[in-house]
Amino acid sequence: CDEHYLTNPVLLLEQYCVIITVLILKVTIVLLFCFHKMEIREVNDSDHEAILTLVRECFWNLYVPGCDEHYLTHKLLTHESRVPQLTLVATQNEKIVGFIAGSKSNVSNADVVINTVTFGPVCVDRSVAGQGIGGRLVQEFNTRANKLGYAAVIIQGYPTYYSRFGFVNGHQFQIGCAEENGEIAYPKGLLVLETQVNSLQGLKPAVFNGSSVFSDLPSEAVNEFDSKFPPKRKYETPSQQMFGIAVELSHDDTYPIEFNEKLCTDNLTEVEKTSS
């Protein structure tokens, strides 16, 4: 070692300052990691109350004034179509900050019925938004669905978001939704991820069939269930406007100029009603 360097108090002080700064940074990183450490696990019965509260907070005024997703979740958590291995929560320091529900579904035509799985509702606590928790829940769901042998994951959502996970429009596999006239529609928001190689290749036009629980949400039952929670105000939001645009689009439609992806999750801003 340089003798001058070791005996110079200024240089020694600088060296100590550098060492202390590095140690402080390392400790800070470790503490931050521990504080924000996220775990994903299956839901258990004691989670239900926290999940319902989280779902209600996340979906309130998102697609319509108010929401019915908490009632849907309440039914889904005990429904026969629920897939326990795919109904997951994300936790930080044992607090539930994210949720994804898995349910059985299928695609069918005159020749075949193929077992698939669906996720939703999926949500993340607003206080930890932007940390990638929602994405990790989706990825974990897809990985587990593959291991469980499901042919595909089929959801309804915004392709602008879910395409990053490999989802494509159902039309690519000739999977659509049944209409009253017997025709098959291919909405822009019907998205498919093939989780088993070539499991959907060569499929003739087929209909997606989700769990019956999604279509059994009478408004009277929703309102009665919601009355058990603290009152919240219902109003129109930008996210509702974007949803209204998106649900009208077919697979080959382009988004109109008034569609703004950034507003799809804005369920806090109140839209002023214009006088007619």
Rosetta silent file (secondary structure, phi, psi, omega in degrees, C-alpha in Angstrom):
SEQUENCE: CDEHYLTNPVLLLEQYCVIITVLILKVTIVLLFCFHKMEIREVNDSDHEAILTLVRECFWNLYVPGCDEHYLTHKLLTHESRVPQLTLVATQNEKIVGFIAGSKSNVSNADVVINTVTFGPVCVDRSVAGQGIGGRLVQEFNTRANKLGYAAVIIQGYPTYYSRFGFVNGHQFQIGCAEENGEIAYPKGLLVLETQVNSLQGLKPAVFNGSSVFSDLPSEAVNEFDSKFPPKRKYETPSQQMFGIAVELSHDDTYPIEFNEKLCTDNLTEVEKTSS
SCORE:     score description
SCORE:     0.000 S_00000001
   1 L     0.000  153.680  179.067    0.000    0.000    0.000 S_00000001
   2 L   -74.441  119.903 -176.938    1.075    3.586   -0.567 S_00000001
   3 H   -61.664  -38.384  179.863    2.469    4.892    2.748 S_00000001
   4 H   -62.993  -39.595 -178.718    1.487    8.472    1.864 S_00000001
   5 H   -64.786  -38.740 -176.654   -2.081    7.354    1.179 S_00000001
   6 H   -74.390  -27.145 -175.629   -2.319    5.544    4.514 S_00000001
   7 H   -97.950   -6.286 -179.545   -0.976    8.441    6.553 S_00000001
   8 L   -86.719  112.827 -175.743   -2.922   11.238    4.823 S_00000001
   9 H   -62.721  -32.353 -179.698   -6.013   11.956    6.968 S_00000001
  10 H   -66.460  -45.476  179.744   -7.907   13.590    4.072 S_00000001
  11 H   -65.875  -38.889  177.929   -7.470   10.570    1.826 S_00000001
  12 H   -62.528  -41.718  179.432   -8.389    8.228    4.680 S_00000001
  13 H   -63.838  -41.430  178.427  -11.545   10.219    5.364 S_00000001
  14 H   -62.283  -41.025 -179.975  -12.502   10.096    1.686 S_00000001
  15 H   -63.372  -44.931  179.068  -11.949    6.338    1.671 S_00000001
  16 H   -62.373  -38.915  179.703  -14.102    5.861    4.758 S_00000001
  17 H   -62.949  -41.734  178.448  -16.849    8.034    3.261 S_00000001
  18 H   -63.490  -45.565 -179.336  -16.902    5.916    0.100 S_00000001
  19 H   -61.689  -45.226 -179.050  -17.042    2.683    2.108 S_00000001
  20 H   -63.874  -41.157  179.751  -19.834    4.005    4.351 S_00000001
  21 H   -62.058  -44.332  178.787  -21.821    5.256    1.327 S_00000001
  22 H   -62.149  -43.087  179.331  -21.563    1.874   -0.390 S_00000001
  23 H   -62.989  -42.144  178.806  -22.660    0.090    2.788 S_00000001
  24 H   -61.691  -42.906  178.858  -25.618    2.427    3.219 S_00000001
  25 H   -62.162  -43.279 -179.837  -26.692    1.808   -0.386 S_00000001
  26 H   -63.804  -44.459  179.431  -26.426   -1.959    0.066 S_00000001
  27 H   -64.000  -40.595  179.074  -28.436   -1.890    3.280 S_00000001
  28 H   -61.535  -44.281  179.916  -31.057    0.356    1.668 S_00000001
  29 H   -62.314  -43.866  179.696  -31.425   -2.003   -1.296 S_00000001
  30 H   -62.674  -44.146 -179.412  -31.787   -5.000    1.009 S_00000001
  31 H   -64.770  -41.438  178.126  -34.368   -3.214    3.165 S_00000001
  32 H   -63.455  -41.460  179.814  -36.341   -2.091    0.119 S_00000001
  33 H   -63.047  -43.797 -179.220  -36.284   -5.617   -1.281 S_00000001
  34 H   -65.986  -40.092 -177.519  -37.498   -7.061    2.008 S_00000001
  35 H   -66.985  -39.398 -175.621  -40.183   -4.419    2.369 S_00000001
  36 H   -99.883    9.539 -178.251  -41.502   -4.886   -1.160 S_00000001
  37 L   -58.097  126.637 -175.799  -40.889   -8.631   -1.392 S_00000001
  38 E  -112.636  136.494  176.950  -43.834  -10.100   -3.224 S_00000001
  39 E  -124.114  146.831  176.185  -45.093  -13.662   -3.026 S_00000001
  40 E  -117.047  130.518 -179.218  -47.747  -15.407   -5.088 S_00000001
  41 E  -147.277  169.084  176.578  -49.761  -18.218   -3.582 S_00000001
  42 E   -71.193  151.882  178.258  -53.117  -19.961   -3.846 S_00000001
  43 L   -72.528  142.192  170.176  -56.111  -18.381   -2.151 S_00000001
  44 L  -120.428  169.446 -172.673  -57.301  -19.783    1.152 S_00000001
  45 H   -59.416  -33.480 -178.006  -60.624  -19.261    2.942 S_00000001
  46 H   -72.025   -9.024 -179.898  -59.256  -16.619    5.302 S_00000001
  47 H   -84.883  -15.810 -165.792  -58.365  -14.415    2.314 S_00000001
  48 H   -57.032  -46.627 -177.375  -61.912  -13.917    1.062 S_00000001
  49 H   -60.921  -45.357  179.991  -62.816  -10.732    2.926 S_00000001
  50 H   -65.403  -37.374  179.339  -59.605   -8.946    1.917 S_00000001
  51 H   -64.323  -46.371 -178.145  -60.014  -10.107   -1.688 S_00000001
  52 H   -63.007  -39.301  177.557  -63.583   -8.826   -1.971 S_00000001
  53 H   -64.689  -43.483  179.689  -62.585   -5.445   -0.560 S_00000001
  54 H   -63.446  -46.179 -178.942  -59.652   -5.210   -2.971 S_00000001
  55 H   -61.104  -44.402  179.979  -61.748   -6.204   -5.982 S_00000001
  56 H   -61.687  -44.295  179.734  -64.448   -3.658   -5.139 S_00000001
  57 H   -62.233  -41.480 -175.582  -61.902   -0.858   -4.724 S_00000001
  58 H   -73.092  -35.158 -172.939  -60.163   -1.672   -8.000 S_00000001
  59 H   -99.427   -5.614 -177.515  -63.256   -2.096  -10.176 S_00000001
  60 L   -62.006  123.405 -179.331  -65.488    0.598   -8.743 S_00000001
  61 L    64.811   18.180 -178.019  -66.577    2.910  -11.598 S_00000001
  62 L   -79.185  -52.959 -178.007  -64.140    1.173  -13.956 S_00000001
  63 L  -105.404  -29.847  177.463  -66.487   -0.248  -16.606 S_00000001
  64 L  -144.414  164.167  172.216  -69.837    1.065  -15.355 S_00000001
  65 L   -60.108  125.241 -171.695  -70.922    3.330  -12.509 S_00000001
  66 L    82.885 -151.639  173.958  -70.333    1.127   -9.470 S_00000001
  67 L  -171.726  163.290  173.942  -69.294   -2.463  -10.176 S_00000001
  68 L  -124.434    3.851 -176.211  -70.385   -6.094   -9.893 S_00000001
  69 H   -65.230  -30.799  178.513  -66.945   -7.735   -9.879 S_00000001
  70 H   -69.751  -36.074  175.874  -66.892   -8.120   -6.098 S_00000001
  71 H   -69.161  -41.788  175.455  -70.194  -10.028   -6.229 S_00000001
  72 H   -57.404  -45.704 -179.914  -68.854  -12.088   -9.135 S_00000001
  73 H   -63.814  -41.424  177.425  -65.730  -12.882   -7.099 S_00000001
  74 H   -55.435  -43.647 -179.732  -67.856  -13.786   -4.070 S_00000001
  75 H   -74.238  -39.907 -174.936  -69.703  -16.368   -6.179 S_00000001
  76 H   -67.102  -32.816 -176.985  -66.648  -17.551   -8.068 S_00000001
  77 L   -63.761  -20.385  179.019  -64.633  -18.306   -4.926 S_00000001
  78 L  -122.205   11.440 -176.202  -67.057  -21.119   -4.064 S_00000001
  79 L   -83.418  151.621 -178.631  -68.277  -22.042   -7.560 S_00000001
  80 L   -65.301  -21.462 -179.189  -67.758  -25.464   -9.084 S_00000001
  81 L   -84.107   -9.217 -179.734  -65.974  -23.923  -12.074 S_00000001
  82 E   -63.754  140.700  174.067  -63.266  -22.356   -9.922 S_00000001
  83 L  -107.684  102.654 -174.643  -59.757  -23.752  -10.405 S_00000001
  84 H   -57.121  -37.573 -178.012  -58.102  -23.508   -6.948 S_00000001
  85 H   -68.295  -14.717 -177.470  -54.582  -23.949   -8.335 S_00000001
  86 H  -116.625    8.717  175.395  -55.163  -20.912  -10.565 S_00000001
  87 L  -104.590  105.313 -163.302  -56.958  -18.659   -8.093 S_00000001
  88 E  -125.949  154.488  170.153  -54.067  -16.701   -6.672 S_00000001
  89 E  -123.208  150.222  170.023  -53.149  -13.747   -4.506 S_00000001
  90 E  -104.814  133.768 -179.033  -50.021  -11.613   -4.496 S_00000001
  91 E  -125.074  148.362  170.009  -48.860  -10.543   -1.044 S_00000001
  92 E  -127.645  120.831 -177.031  -46.363   -8.037    0.324 S_00000001
  93 L    51.629   42.108  176.670  -45.488   -8.454    3.983 S_00000001
  94 L    71.729    2.554  175.725  -48.485  -10.800    4.261 S_00000001
  95 E   -92.862  134.242  178.424  -50.882   -8.124    2.942 S_00000001
  96 E   -74.928  119.549 -178.941  -52.919   -9.068   -0.139 S_00000001
  97 E  -120.956   -3.503  178.911  -52.075   -6.572   -2.882 S_00000001
  98 E  -154.914  155.820 -176.927  -53.123   -8.512   -5.971 S_00000001
  99 E  -151.234  141.922  173.100  -55.652  -11.123   -7.060 S_00000001
 100 E  -143.662  131.828 -177.492  -56.406  -13.291  -10.070 S_00000001
 101 E  -106.538  134.614  178.599  -59.278  -15.762  -10.345 S_00000001
 102 E  -111.976  134.718  178.757  -59.132  -18.906  -12.475 S_00000001
 103 E  -139.649  152.376 -179.640  -62.200  -20.716  -13.802 S_00000001
 104 E   -71.907  144.131  175.475  -62.845  -23.603  -16.170 S_00000001
 105 E  -149.077 -179.338  175.586  -63.981  -22.861  -19.702 S_00000001
 106 E  -159.142  166.343  169.160  -63.950  -24.564  -23.095 S_00000001
 107 E  -119.835  141.777 -174.321  -64.212  -24.067  -26.808 S_00000001
 108 E  -146.269  152.064  167.273  -66.578  -26.230  -28.795 S_00000001
 109 L  -143.891 -166.762 -176.242  -68.031  -26.955  -32.197 S_00000001
 110 L   -65.522  -19.871 -173.560  -69.940  -29.882  -33.681 S_00000001
 111 L  -102.111  -27.472 -168.136  -66.808  -32.041  -33.692 S_00000001
 112 L  -153.609  153.272  169.058  -64.913  -31.320  -30.495 S_00000001
 113 E  -124.704  123.330 -178.245  -64.855  -29.795  -27.001 S_00000001
 114 E  -113.834  125.647 -179.300  -61.474  -28.524  -25.843 S_00000001
 115 E   -75.300  127.331  178.182  -60.886  -27.718  -22.172 S_00000001
 116 E  -130.124 -178.355  178.614  -59.473  -24.276  -21.570 S_00000001
 117 E  -138.694  153.712 -176.113  -59.191  -21.938  -18.598 S_00000001
 118 E  -129.145  143.734  171.130  -60.085  -18.300  -18.052 S_00000001
 119 E  -115.857  152.066 -179.490  -58.827  -15.654  -15.661 S_00000001
 120 E   136.250  140.773   -0.813  -60.695  -12.724  -14.242 S_00000001
 121 E   -67.575  153.310  172.166  -61.269  -10.687  -12.277 S_00000001
 122 E  -132.069  133.871 -176.502  -57.621   -9.700  -11.958 S_00000001
 123 E  -156.577  162.592  179.861  -56.580   -6.617  -10.011 S_00000001
 124 E  -136.729  137.813  177.444  -53.792   -4.924   -8.063 S_00000001
 125 L   -54.083  131.441 -176.787  -53.977   -2.564   -5.111 S_00000001
 126 H   -60.052  -27.379 -177.441  -53.612    0.987   -6.376 S_00000001
 127 H   -69.240  -18.149  179.286  -50.979    1.733   -3.722 S_00000001
 128 H  -120.068   18.946  177.892  -48.533   -0.674   -5.388 S_00000001
 129 L   -61.765  145.829  178.440  -49.481   -0.042   -9.011 S_00000001
 130 L    89.777    1.356  178.860  -46.552    0.137  -11.409 S_00000001
 131 L   -96.194    4.075  177.736  -44.449   -2.506   -9.644 S_00000001
 132 L    82.515   12.918 -176.615  -45.276   -5.227  -12.182 S_00000001
 133 H   -67.533  -42.150  178.387  -47.462   -7.212   -9.805 S_00000001
 134 H   -60.771  -43.438  178.567  -50.316   -7.598  -12.278 S_00000001
 135 H   -62.521  -39.602  179.762  -47.943   -8.850  -14.939 S_00000001
 136 H   -68.320  -36.295  175.889  -46.394  -11.387  -12.578 S_00000001
 137 H   -62.621  -44.152  179.100  -49.828  -12.691  -11.622 S_00000001
 138 H   -63.543  -45.364  179.846  -50.713  -13.184  -15.287 S_00000001
 139 H   -63.378  -41.078  178.640  -47.403  -14.894  -16.040 S_00000001
 140 H   -64.759  -41.525  177.684  -47.739  -17.170  -13.027 S_00000001
 141 H   -59.248  -49.083 -177.851  -51.287  -18.040  -14.049 S_00000001
 142 H   -62.636  -40.556  178.793  -50.212  -18.909  -17.591 S_00000001
 143 H   -63.063  -44.679 -179.583  -47.303  -21.032  -16.371 S_00000001
 144 H   -68.178  -37.288  178.617  -49.515  -22.983  -13.992 S_00000001
 145 H   -61.854  -38.897  176.559  -52.219  -23.424  -16.645 S_00000001
 146 H   -62.245  -45.842 -178.621  -49.600  -24.977  -18.912 S_00000001
 147 H   -66.322  -29.696  179.457  -48.471  -27.385  -16.184 S_00000001
 148 L   -80.496   -7.210  173.816  -52.073  -28.363  -15.474 S_00000001
 149 L    90.554    8.996  177.885  -52.500  -29.337  -19.124 S_00000001
 150 L   -68.163  140.605 -176.080  -55.084  -26.788  -20.242 S_00000001
 151 L   -66.680  -34.790 -175.628  -55.033  -26.264  -23.994 S_00000001
 152 E  -161.445  160.560  168.984  -55.303  -22.499  -23.776 S_00000001
 153 E  -105.781  125.828 -179.272  -56.044  -19.482  -21.630 S_00000001
 154 E  -123.853  127.819 -175.876  -58.964  -17.491  -22.995 S_00000001
 155 E  -136.385  171.882  168.650  -59.904  -14.089  -21.593 S_00000001
 156 E  -120.765  121.196 -175.472  -61.739  -10.906  -22.430 S_00000001
 157 L  -171.129 -173.277 -179.465  -59.598   -7.816  -22.107 S_00000001
 158 L   -82.939  117.380  178.070  -57.674   -5.057  -23.857 S_00000001
 159 H   -62.637  -25.253  178.970  -55.312   -6.487  -26.507 S_00000001
 160 H   -61.939  -24.368  177.114  -53.167   -3.369  -26.136 S_00000001
 161 H   -98.952  -50.143 -170.213  -52.162   -4.731  -22.713 S_00000001
 162 H   -77.822  -11.492  176.699  -52.424   -8.509  -22.937 S_00000001
 163 H   -63.310  -25.613 -179.645  -50.588   -8.890  -26.241 S_00000001
 164 H   -66.892  -18.299  178.389  -47.316   -8.495  -24.303 S_00000001
 165 H   -97.750    4.555  178.448  -48.014  -11.890  -22.694 S_00000001
 166 L   100.231    1.152  179.536  -48.570  -13.603  -26.033 S_00000001
 167 L   -72.096  140.425  176.273  -52.342  -13.289  -26.283 S_00000001
 168 E  -128.367  166.575  179.885  -53.813  -12.943  -29.776 S_00000001
 169 E   -66.808  143.922 -178.488  -57.322  -12.400  -31.012 S_00000001
 170 H   -56.793  -27.173 -179.142  -59.563  -15.464  -30.979 S_00000001
 171 H   -59.140  -28.729  179.811  -60.141  -15.083  -34.715 S_00000001
 172 H   -61.801  -27.938  177.485  -56.588  -16.334  -35.301 S_00000001
 173 H  -109.418   10.741 -176.841  -57.765  -19.738  -33.998 S_00000001
 174 L    59.603   37.279  176.159  -61.336  -19.313  -35.312 S_00000001
 175 E  -107.881  125.864 -178.733  -62.612  -19.001  -31.742 S_00000001
 176 E  -142.306 -164.342 -179.569  -65.434  -16.555  -31.193 S_00000001
 177 E  -112.749  139.745 -179.272  -68.623  -15.840  -29.268 S_00000001
 178 E   -73.526  136.437  174.864  -72.024  -17.263  -30.160 S_00000001
 179 L  -105.756  163.415 -176.711  -74.671  -14.789  -31.297 S_00000001
 180 L   -61.107  -28.924 -178.630  -78.426  -15.220  -31.029 S_00000001
 181 L   -82.899    4.164  178.382  -78.723  -15.735  -34.798 S_00000001
 182 L    91.601   -8.139  178.571  -76.368  -18.717  -34.667 S_00000001
 183 L   -79.041  165.645  176.048  -73.431  -16.838  -36.153 S_00000001
 184 E  -110.212  124.703  177.673  -70.013  -16.563  -34.493 S_00000001
 185 E   -98.880  150.430 -179.999  -68.710  -13.098  -33.662 S_00000001
 186 L  -122.700   80.728 -179.127  -65.050  -12.293  -33.162 S_00000001
 187 E   -66.602  153.193 -177.944  -64.840   -9.324  -30.783 S_00000001
 188 L   -63.816  -28.665 -175.839  -61.577   -7.460  -30.485 S_00000001
 189 L   -90.030    1.405  176.621  -61.380   -8.190  -26.776 S_00000001
 190 E   -86.501  112.177 -169.618  -61.654  -11.997  -26.987 S_00000001
 191 E  -121.020  143.042 -174.216  -58.042  -13.079  -26.498 S_00000001
 192 E  -130.100  135.884  171.441  -56.384  -16.493  -26.641 S_00000001
 193 E  -123.098  114.644  178.620  -53.041  -17.823  -25.438 S_00000001
 194 E   -74.923  115.876 -176.407  -52.222  -21.350  -26.601 S_00000001
 195 L   -99.788  -13.308  171.890  -50.560  -23.019  -23.602 S_00000001
 196 L  -118.251  132.555 -173.541  -50.058  -26.460  -25.178 S_00000001
 197 L   -56.340  125.329  175.149  -48.188  -26.575  -28.484 S_00000001
 198 L    60.771   21.505 -178.429  -50.551  -26.787  -31.465 S_00000001
 199 L   -69.756  -20.051 -178.837  -53.523  -27.584  -29.235 S_00000001
 200 L  -115.355    3.651 -177.590  -55.755  -25.263  -31.259 S_00000001
 201 L   -68.083  137.505  177.503  -54.211  -25.686  -34.698 S_00000001
 202 L    75.844   11.107 -178.345  -56.610  -26.672  -37.450 S_00000001
 203 L   -71.152  130.996  173.241  -59.648  -25.974  -35.299 S_00000001
 204 L   -72.202  161.161 -178.758  -62.867  -25.411  -37.210 S_00000001
 205 L   -45.195  126.525 -173.579  -64.898  -22.338  -36.172 S_00000001
 206 E  -134.848  158.610 -177.751  -65.637  -22.828  -32.466 S_00000001
 207 E  -106.600  136.598  174.279  -67.464  -21.015  -29.696 S_00000001
 208 E   -82.382  130.431  178.602  -65.904  -19.920  -26.421 S_00000001
 209 E  -121.905  108.426  177.961  -67.918  -21.025  -23.393 S_00000001
 210 L   -87.461  176.853  178.539  -67.051  -19.402  -20.082 S_00000001
 211 L   -61.902  144.353  179.524  -68.297  -20.329  -16.651 S_00000001
 212 H   -63.458  -20.116 -177.550  -72.024  -19.807  -16.069 S_00000001
 213 H   -63.583  -25.987 -177.472  -71.183  -17.664  -13.042 S_00000001
 214 H   -72.967  -22.003 -178.320  -70.249  -14.753  -15.332 S_00000001
 215 H  -104.797    7.300 -178.020  -73.774  -14.504  -16.736 S_00000001
 216 L  -116.918   66.415 -176.693  -75.612  -14.891  -13.427 S_00000001
 217 L  -130.739   65.890 -179.671  -75.215  -11.435  -11.900 S_00000001
 218 L   -61.811  139.887 -174.133  -78.712   -9.947  -11.433 S_00000001
 219 H   -60.259  -35.099  179.787  -78.606   -6.298  -10.439 S_00000001
 220 H   -62.203  -42.680  179.900  -80.843   -6.845   -7.404 S_00000001
 221 H   -68.187  -37.964  178.429  -78.418   -9.421   -5.994 S_00000001
 222 H   -62.698  -46.481 -178.505  -75.436   -7.197   -6.767 S_00000001
 223 H   -64.875  -39.331  178.533  -77.001   -4.213   -4.982 S_00000001
 224 H   -64.496  -41.690  179.329  -77.943   -6.293   -1.967 S_00000001
 225 H   -67.382  -40.276 -178.121  -74.417   -7.675   -1.723 S_00000001
 226 H   -66.359  -25.554 -179.247  -72.862   -4.240   -2.174 S_00000001
 227 L   -65.187  -12.965  178.728  -74.937   -2.869    0.716 S_00000001
 228 L   -80.827   -8.636 -177.713  -72.698   -4.863    3.065 S_00000001
 229 L  -106.346  162.717  175.177  -69.766   -2.581    2.173 S_00000001
 230 L   -58.336  141.552 -177.947  -69.134    1.104    3.019 S_00000001
 231 L   -60.136  142.926  174.501  -71.063    3.388    0.631 S_00000001
 232 L  -135.295  147.776 -177.332  -69.245    4.619   -2.471 S_00000001
 233 L   -84.123  138.598  177.698  -70.412    7.164   -5.022 S_00000001
 234 L   -98.971  133.818  176.839  -71.200    6.071   -8.560 S_00000001
 235 L  -158.922  168.167 -178.183  -70.267    8.349  -11.444 S_00000001
 236 L   -81.886  141.324 -177.307  -69.065    8.311  -15.049 S_00000001
 237 L  -133.276  164.036  175.984  -65.312    8.038  -15.674 S_00000001
 238 H   -59.384  -35.214 -179.420  -62.914    8.054  -18.636 S_00000001
 239 H   -63.453  -34.161  176.787  -62.360    4.306  -18.229 S_00000001
 240 H   -66.616  -39.293  178.962  -66.070    3.716  -18.800 S_00000001
 241 H   -64.555  -42.116  179.430  -65.939    5.769  -21.986 S_00000001
 242 H   -67.415  -38.535  178.190  -62.960    3.776  -23.302 S_00000001
 243 H   -63.836  -41.105  178.339  -64.665    0.499  -22.406 S_00000001
 244 H   -59.973  -35.128  176.720  -67.793    1.594  -24.246 S_00000001
 245 H   -71.793  -46.638 -172.736  -65.707    2.140  -27.374 S_00000001
 246 H   -64.401  -39.156 -174.597  -63.731   -1.095  -27.060 S_00000001
 247 L   -70.236  -13.882 -179.906  -66.667   -3.490  -26.615 S_00000001
 248 L   -90.141   -4.962 -173.051  -68.148   -2.416  -29.942 S_00000001
 249 L   -90.895  139.878  173.649  -65.054   -3.344  -31.959 S_00000001
 250 E   -90.638  171.549 -171.915  -64.637   -6.481  -34.027 S_00000001
 251 L   -57.747  -32.741 -175.872  -61.329   -8.311  -34.418 S_00000001
 252 L  -101.247    6.494  176.626  -60.294   -6.438  -37.564 S_00000001
 253 L   -77.171  147.309  172.256  -61.456   -2.977  -36.487 S_00000001
 254 L   -95.128  153.032  178.647  -58.906   -0.326  -35.687 S_00000001
 255 L   -67.913  134.306  177.821  -59.267    1.797  -32.582 S_00000001
 256 L   -68.298  164.335 -174.418  -60.935    5.136  -33.360 S_00000001
 257 L   -62.552  -27.886 -178.211  -59.023    8.325  -32.773 S_00000001
 258 L   -78.454   -7.492  178.389  -60.944    9.085  -29.580 S_00000001
 259 L   -79.003  128.530 -178.972  -59.708    5.875  -27.946 S_00000001
 260 L  -127.100  110.005 -176.849  -56.918    6.568  -25.460 S_00000001
 261 H   -57.263  -34.757 -177.183  -55.241    3.517  -23.896 S_00000001
 262 H   -65.709  -19.661 -178.539  -53.978    5.585  -20.964 S_00000001
 263 H   -91.567   -4.210 -175.869  -57.565    6.312  -19.925 S_00000001
 264 L   -64.686  -22.902 -179.400  -58.620    2.646  -19.804 S_00000001
 265 L  -111.163    7.629 -179.323  -57.721    2.418  -16.122 S_00000001
 266 L   -86.295   89.579  177.971  -58.812    5.918  -15.038 S_00000001
 267 L  -107.909   20.122  178.388  -61.776    5.129  -12.811 S_00000001
 268 L  -108.001  -37.320 -178.494  -61.154    8.026  -10.422 S_00000001
 269 L   -71.682  128.995  178.625  -61.650   11.101  -12.593 S_00000001
 270 L   -87.898  129.401  178.593  -65.281   12.148  -12.831 S_00000001
 271 L   -85.460  127.250  179.525  -66.478   13.050  -16.301 S_00000001
 272 L   -71.477  132.140  178.712  -68.604   16.155  -16.365 S_00000001
 273 L   -78.045  132.988  179.354  -72.006   15.545  -17.892 S_00000001
 274 L   -89.589  139.201  179.103  -72.785   17.762  -20.844 S_00000001
 275 L   -75.303  140.519 -178.889  -76.201   19.349  -21.028 S_00000001
 276 L   -85.613    0.000    0.000  -78.307   18.298  -24.008 S_00000001
